[in-house]
Amino acid sequence: MSLRAKINDDLKTAMKAGDKRKVSALRLMNAAIKDKDINSRTDGHDSVLTTDAGLIDLFAKMVKQRQESLGMYEQGGRPELAQQEREEIEVIQSYMPKQLSEDEAKTAVASVIAAVGATSVKDMGKVMAELKAKYAGQMDMAKAGGIVKGLLAG
C-alpha cells in the first residue's frame, strides 16, 4: 500500500473514531501533498511526490516547520498551541521512517564518506548527495552537514 493510500485510509479511520487531532493533522498532510502536486503541474512537470521518498521529504519539511512554530509558541507562553504542534509532529512522524540516533547518524556519515572516497570539505557535496539518497527522512540533513564537516575537517 502506498503512503498516500495509507494516509487516506487512516484519515477515514480517524474520522470514524472521532479523533479530531489526528483528522486535522492528516488533512494538513493531504493538503500539503495536493498543493505540491498542483505546483508541480503548473511548473510543467510531473509531481515529485509519485514515490514515497518524495512524500517523506515533504513530511520532513512539515515537521521542521512545526518544530519552529513549537519553539515560538513556547516562548510566547501559548502552551495550548504548543501542544497542538507536538501532536501534529507526532502524527506526521508516524508516517516517516525511524529517525537515526546521533551515533547511528555519525556511523552512517562515516560509511558514506568512505564509500564516495571523500577526503576534504571540498567533497562535502558528493557526501551530502549520497546521504540524501540513502537516508532521506531518516536524518536531519542540517545536522548531517555538521557531522560531515566535522569528520572531513578533522
Helices and strands as residue ranges (DSSP letters): H 3-17, H 20-42, G 48-50, H 52-75, H 79-93, H 102-116, G 121-123, H 124-135, H 141-153
